[in-house]
Amino acid sequence: LSTCAFCKRAITFLQEHDVAFRYVYLDKINPMVKQTVKSELKERFVDLPVFPVLVVDEEEALSGFAEDTWKERLGLD
């Protein structure tokens, strides 16, 4: 979300660690597309109630920004 402090911290974290990523601000897209994206995330990765959501290699999703968890999952020191 464009107004989410945790989302902003997550983007900064990924940039500082030179992780290639793409992002979508769900609050800035068409409401129908937003609903489709949220439904697909829930279908593929169960319930992801907390933003940001990090999808890793299209296989796993982490919900919420927890720096240590993200570092571990991304193999960062």
Buried (B, 14 or more C-beta within 10 A) or exposed (E): EEEBEBBBEBBEBBEEEEEEEEEEEBEEEEEEEBEEBEEEBEEEBEEBEEBBBBBEEEEEBBBBBBEEEBEEEBEBE
